[in-house]
């Protein structure tokens, strides 16, 4: 293991800023969103992009080095510990309204970056235990159905009109939030029913994960209400909403306007490196566990985060993911920047 491999510990700067905000409070309550969407974008502008290729030896060794897995697992106690710390502080302290809002926003960022994002990586693993840990990290964001829809829906239909997680050309982020959140949940149920049917099982079955997700999330909220009352329950729900809306914003920028064309047979072309936006901006890459190498992830979803690479023919984002998230919140500005980078054949495609 090289000392450089420990760079992914930088992802923990997100929960560290949240912890600082909880402890100091006041304006520091907003430390996490300011760090994530002001400080990091500035750093990404100042630091040159990197596109270093791995050697064959590295591609053979890095996937089996356990240090990369443990850096993911470390997020589990951190996310849950921070959630408890945040709920305890808000419900037992006399905070100003603006402080509560800041702490809720900060917790939402943590649930997205260190929760859902890490869950996404673990959800693609072959190990049942790692997939379980991934679902466990989705729980605080109340987004456990993401595991089913993402793995069995999004990766199959990405960059097509059948995929609610692929933003259409000139679709605003606010429209996308609505369509993606609700359609993905409906799709998750459809996929679950199809999986049960293929296994010869009925709708009411112990293998119906969507039922389990409902029960587990209900018990999670019941437990929070029992310990922290109505205020704690409200804070947990709003934090979860902030978390999964941030996830959906990342979904939005990852595939915005990109489409798979249809072959003469009427079927969609296979998923290639050109169907996801790539970013080589260093800070965002590290903090997000290489999520910004999204083109390679969709090209081969079984690759672990530490060996994801940039393909030369992948569409390149002019800014890093954190900056792009902020830009997407201003649709006219987003369209002006991004539309010119979308291949014309995709814009004019009739699919």
C-alpha positions as CSV (number, residue, x, y, z in Angstrom):
1,X,0.0,0.0,0.0
2,X,1.3,3.4,-1.0
3,X,0.7,6.5,1.3
4,X,-1.1,8.0,-1.7
5,X,-3.8,5.3,-1.3
6,X,-4.9,6.9,1.9
7,X,-6.1,10.0,0.0
8,X,-9.7,8.7,0.2
9,X,-9.7,9.5,3.9
10,X,-10.3,13.0,2.6
11,X,-13.9,12.0,2.2
12,X,-14.2,12.1,6.0
13,X,-13.7,15.9,5.9
14,X,-17.4,16.2,5.1
15,X,-18.6,14.6,8.4
16,X,-15.7,16.4,10.2
17,X,-17.1,19.8,9.1
18,X,-20.6,18.6,10.2
19,X,-19.2,17.6,13.7
20,X,-17.5,21.0,14.0
21,X,-20.8,22.7,13.1
22,X,-22.7,20.7,15.8
23,X,-20.2,21.6,18.4
24,X,-19.6,25.3,17.8
25,X,-23.1,26.0,16.3
26,X,-23.9,29.6,15.3
27,X,-22.8,30.4,11.7
28,X,-20.6,27.3,11.9
29,X,-23.8,25.3,11.6
30,X,-23.5,25.9,7.8
31,X,-19.8,24.8,7.7
32,X,-20.6,21.6,5.7
33,X,-22.6,23.0,2.8
34,X,-20.2,26.0,2.6
35,X,-17.2,23.6,2.5
36,X,-18.8,21.2,0.0
37,X,-20.2,23.8,-2.4
38,X,-18.0,26.8,-2.0
39,X,-14.5,25.7,-0.7
40,X,-14.2,22.5,-2.7
41,X,-15.3,24.2,-6.0
42,X,-12.7,26.9,-5.5
43,X,-10.0,24.3,-4.8
44,X,-11.0,22.4,-7.9
45,X,-10.5,25.5,-10.0
46,X,-7.0,26.0,-8.5
47,X,-5.8,22.4,-8.6
48,X,-5.0,20.9,-12.1
49,X,-7.0,18.0,-13.2
50,X,-5.4,14.5,-13.2
51,X,-5.8,11.6,-15.6
52,X,-3.2,9.1,-14.5
53,X,-3.6,5.7,-16.0
54,X,-3.0,2.6,-13.9
55,X,-0.4,0.0,-14.8
56,X,-1.4,-3.6,-15.3
57,X,0.2,-4.4,-12.0
58,X,-1.8,-1.8,-10.2
59,X,-5.0,-3.0,-11.9
60,X,-4.3,-6.5,-10.5
61,X,-3.3,-5.4,-7.0
62,X,-5.5,-2.5,-6.0
63,X,-8.9,-4.3,-6.3
64,X,-7.8,-6.9,-3.7
65,X,-6.2,-4.5,-1.2
66,X,-8.5,-4.4,1.8
67,X,-7.5,-0.9,2.9
68,X,-9.8,0.5,0.2
69,X,-12.7,-1.5,1.6
70,X,-12.1,-0.5,5.2
71,X,-12.1,3.2,4.2
72,X,-15.6,2.6,3.0
73,X,-16.7,0.6,6.1
74,X,-15.4,3.5,8.3
75,X,-18.3,5.6,7.1
76,X,-20.9,3.4,8.7
77,X,-20.2,4.3,12.4
78,X,-19.4,7.9,11.4
79,X,-22.7,8.4,9.6
80,X,-24.8,6.8,12.4
81,X,-22.8,8.4,15.2
82,X,-23.1,11.8,13.6
83,X,-26.8,11.4,13.1
84,X,-27.2,10.6,16.8
85,X,-25.0,13.5,17.8
86,X,-27.0,15.9,15.6
87,X,-30.4,14.7,16.8
88,X,-29.3,14.8,20.5
89,X,-27.9,18.4,20.1
90,X,-30.9,19.8,18.3
91,X,-33.5,18.2,20.7
92,X,-31.6,19.1,23.9
93,X,-30.2,22.5,23.1
94,X,-31.9,25.9,22.8
95,X,-30.9,26.6,19.2
96,X,-31.9,29.4,16.9
97,X,-34.0,28.5,13.9
98,X,-31.2,29.3,11.5
99,X,-28.8,27.0,13.4
100,X,-31.2,24.1,13.2
101,X,-31.6,24.7,9.4
102,X,-27.8,24.7,9.1
103,X,-27.4,21.5,11.0
104,X,-30.1,19.8,9.1
105,X,-28.5,20.8,5.8
106,X,-25.1,19.6,7.0
107,X,-26.6,16.2,8.0
108,X,-28.2,15.9,4.7
109,X,-24.9,16.4,2.9
110,X,-23.3,13.7,5.1
111,X,-26.2,11.3,4.4
112,X,-25.7,11.8,0.7
113,X,-21.9,11.9,0.4
114,X,-20.9,9.4,3.1
115,X,-24.1,7.5,3.2
116,X,-25.8,7.0,-0.2
117,X,-22.6,7.4,-2.2
118,X,-20.8,4.8,-0.2
119,X,-23.9,2.6,-0.2
120,X,-23.8,2.8,-4.0
121,X,-20.3,1.5,-4.1
122,X,-21.0,-1.3,-1.7
123,X,-24.3,-2.2,-3.5
124,X,-22.3,-3.2,-6.6
125,X,-20.1,-5.6,-4.7
126,X,-20.4,-9.4,-5.1
127,X,-20.3,-10.0,-1.3
128,X,-23.7,-10.4,0.4
129,X,-22.3,-8.8,3.5
130,X,-21.1,-5.7,1.6
131,X,-24.4,-5.4,-0.1
132,X,-26.1,-5.6,3.3
133,X,-23.8,-2.8,4.6
134,X,-24.8,-0.7,1.5
135,X,-28.5,-1.1,2.4
136,X,-27.7,-0.2,6.0
137,X,-26.2,3.1,4.8
138,X,-29.2,3.9,2.7
139,X,-31.5,3.6,5.7
140,X,-30.9,7.1,7.3
141,X,-31.8,8.7,4.0
142,X,-35.0,6.6,3.7
143,X,-33.8,5.5,0.3
144,X,-33.3,1.7,0.6
145,X,-35.3,1.1,-2.7
146,X,-32.3,2.8,-4.4
147,X,-30.4,-0.5,-4.2
148,X,-33.0,-2.3,-6.3
149,X,-33.8,0.4,-8.9
150,X,-30.2,1.4,-9.4
151,X,-28.7,-2.1,-9.8
152,X,-31.5,-3.7,-11.8
153,X,-33.1,-0.6,-13.4
154,X,-30.7,2.3,-13.9
155,X,-27.8,0.3,-15.1
156,X,-30.0,-1.5,-17.7
157,X,-31.8,1.5,-19.0
158,X,-29.3,4.3,-18.5
159,X,-29.2,7.0,-21.1
160,X,-32.7,6.0,-22.5
161,X,-36.1,7.5,-22.0
162,X,-37.0,4.5,-20.0
163,X,-34.6,5.6,-17.2
164,X,-36.0,8.1,-14.8
165,X,-32.5,8.7,-13.4
166,X,-31.3,10.1,-16.8
167,X,-32.1,13.8,-17.1
168,X,-33.5,14.8,-20.5
169,X,-32.1,17.6,-22.7
170,X,-33.3,21.0,-21.3
171,X,-35.0,19.4,-18.3
172,X,-34.5,21.5,-15.2
173,X,-33.2,20.0,-12.0
174,X,-36.5,20.8,-10.2
175,X,-38.5,18.9,-12.8
176,X,-36.0,16.1,-12.6
177,X,-36.3,15.9,-8.8
178,X,-40.0,15.2,-9.1
179,X,-39.9,12.7,-12.0
180,X,-36.8,10.8,-10.8
181,X,-37.8,10.4,-7.1
182,X,-41.3,9.2,-7.7
183,X,-40.6,7.1,-10.9
184,X,-37.6,5.4,-9.4
185,X,-39.7,4.3,-6.4
186,X,-42.4,3.0,-8.7
187,X,-39.8,1.2,-10.8
188,X,-38.3,-0.4,-7.7
189,X,-41.6,-2.0,-7.0
190,X,-42.0,-3.2,-10.6
191,X,-38.5,-4.6,-10.6
192,X,-39.1,-6.4,-7.2
193,X,-42.3,-8.0,-8.5
194,X,-40.6,-9.1,-11.7
195,X,-37.7,-10.6,-9.6
196,X,-40.1,-12.5,-7.4
197,X,-42.0,-13.8,-10.4
198,X,-38.8,-15.0,-12.1
199,X,-38.0,-16.9,-8.9
200,X,-41.4,-18.5,-8.8
201,X,-42.5,-16.5,-5.7
202,X,-45.6,-14.5,-5.1
203,X,-46.0,-10.9,-4.1
204,X,-46.4,-11.7,-0.4
205,X,-43.1,-13.4,0.2
206,X,-40.2,-13.2,2.7
207,X,-37.9,-12.4,-0.3
208,X,-39.8,-9.2,-1.1
209,X,-37.1,-6.7,-0.2
210,X,-39.4,-3.7,-0.8
211,X,-41.6,-4.9,2.0
212,X,-38.6,-5.3,4.3
213,X,-37.4,-1.8,3.3
214,X,-40.8,-0.3,4.3
215,X,-40.8,-2.1,7.6
216,X,-37.2,-1.3,8.5
217,X,-37.5,2.4,7.6
218,X,-40.8,2.6,9.6
219,X,-39.0,1.0,12.6
220,X,-36.1,3.4,12.1
221,X,-38.4,6.5,12.2
222,X,-40.4,5.0,15.2
223,X,-37.2,4.6,17.1
224,X,-36.1,8.2,16.4
225,X,-39.6,9.4,17.6
226,X,-39.3,7.3,20.7
227,X,-35.9,8.8,21.7
228,X,-36.1,12.3,20.3
229,X,-39.8,13.1,20.0
230,X,-41.6,14.9,17.2
231,X,-38.8,17.4,16.7
232,X,-36.2,14.7,16.3
233,X,-38.5,12.8,13.8
234,X,-39.0,16.0,11.8
235,X,-35.3,16.7,11.7
236,X,-34.5,13.1,10.6
237,X,-37.1,13.2,7.8
238,X,-35.9,16.6,6.5
239,X,-32.3,15.5,6.7
240,X,-33.2,12.4,4.7
241,X,-35.0,14.5,2.1
242,X,-31.9,16.8,1.7
243,X,-29.8,13.7,1.4
244,X,-31.7,12.0,-1.4
245,X,-32.3,15.2,-3.3
246,X,-28.6,15.8,-3.3
247,X,-28.2,12.3,-4.6
248,X,-30.7,13.0,-7.4
249,X,-28.9,16.2,-8.2
250,X,-25.8,14.1,-8.8
251,X,-27.9,11.7,-10.9
252,X,-29.0,14.8,-12.9
253,X,-25.5,15.9,-13.7
254,X,-24.1,12.4,-14.3
255,X,-26.2,11.7,-17.4
256,X,-27.8,15.1,-18.4
257,X,-28.8,15.1,-22.1
258,X,-26.9,11.9,-23.0
259,X,-28.7,9.3,-24.9
260,X,-28.0,5.8,-26.3
261,X,-29.0,5.7,-30.0
262,X,-31.1,2.9,-31.5
263,X,-29.6,0.3,-33.8
264,X,-31.3,-0.7,-37.1
265,X,-33.0,-3.5,-35.2
266,X,-34.8,-1.0,-33.0
267,X,-32.8,-1.9,-29.9
268,X,-30.7,0.5,-28.0
269,X,-26.9,0.4,-28.5
270,X,-25.0,-1.1,-25.6
271,X,-23.9,1.1,-22.8
272,X,-20.5,2.8,-23.6
273,X,-18.1,5.3,-22.1
274,X,-19.9,8.1,-23.9
275,X,-23.2,7.7,-22.0
276,X,-22.0,9.3,-18.7
277,X,-20.3,12.6,-17.9
278,X,-16.7,12.2,-16.6
279,X,-14.8,14.6,-14.4
280,X,-11.1,14.5,-13.6
281,X,-11.2,17.3,-11.0
282,X,-9.1,16.0,-8.2
283,X,-10.9,17.1,-5.0
284,X,-14.4,16.0,-6.1
285,X,-13.0,12.6,-7.3
286,X,-11.4,11.9,-3.9
287,X,-14.2,13.1,-1.7
288,X,-16.8,11.2,-3.7
289,X,-14.7,8.0,-3.9
290,X,-14.2,8.4,-7.7
291,X,-17.9,8.7,-8.4
292,X,-16.9,11.3,-10.9
293,X,-15.3,8.6,-13.1
294,X,-18.9,7.7,-13.8
295,X,-18.3,6.7,-17.5
296,X,-16.0,3.9,-16.5
297,X,-18.4,2.8,-13.7
298,X,-21.2,2.3,-16.2
299,X,-18.9,0.8,-18.7
300,X,-18.0,-1.9,-16.2
301,X,-20.0,-1.6,-13.0
302,X,-18.1,-4.4,-11.2
303,X,-14.9,-2.3,-11.0
304,X,-14.1,-1.0,-7.6
305,X,-13.8,2.7,-7.0
306,X,-10.0,2.7,-6.6
307,X,-9.4,1.5,-10.1
308,X,-11.9,3.6,-12.0
309,X,-10.3,5.4,-14.9
310,X,-11.0,8.1,-17.4
311,X,-11.8,7.2,-21.0
312,X,-10.6,9.7,-23.6
313,X,-13.9,9.4,-25.6
314,X,-16.1,10.1,-22.5
315,X,-17.8,13.5,-22.4
316,X,-15.9,15.7,-20.0
317,X,-17.6,18.0,-17.6
318,X,-16.2,21.6,-17.7
319,X,-16.4,21.7,-13.9
320,X,-16.1,19.2,-11.1
321,X,-19.2,17.5,-9.6
322,X,-19.5,19.8,-6.5
323,X,-19.4,22.9,-8.8
324,X,-21.8,21.3,-11.3
325,X,-24.3,20.6,-8.5
326,X,-24.4,24.3,-7.7
327,X,-24.7,25.3,-11.3
328,X,-27.5,22.9,-11.9
329,X,-29.6,24.8,-9.4
330,X,-29.7,27.7,-11.9
331,X,-31.2,26.1,-15.0
332,X,-30.6,28.9,-17.5
333,X,-26.9,29.0,-16.5
334,X,-26.7,25.2,-16.5
335,X,-28.2,24.9,-20.0
336,X,-25.9,27.6,-21.4
337,X,-22.8,25.8,-20.1
338,X,-23.7,22.2,-20.7
339,X,-25.9,22.1,-23.8
340,X,-23.0,22.9,-26.2
341,X,-21.0,19.9,-24.8
342,X,-23.7,17.4,-25.7
343,X,-23.1,15.5,-29.0
344,X,-25.5,16.8,-31.7
345,X,-26.5,13.3,-32.7
346,X,-27.8,12.7,-29.1
347,X,-29.8,16.0,-29.1
348,X,-31.4,15.1,-32.5
349,X,-31.9,11.4,-31.7
350,X,-35.5,10.1,-32.0
351,X,-35.7,7.5,-29.3
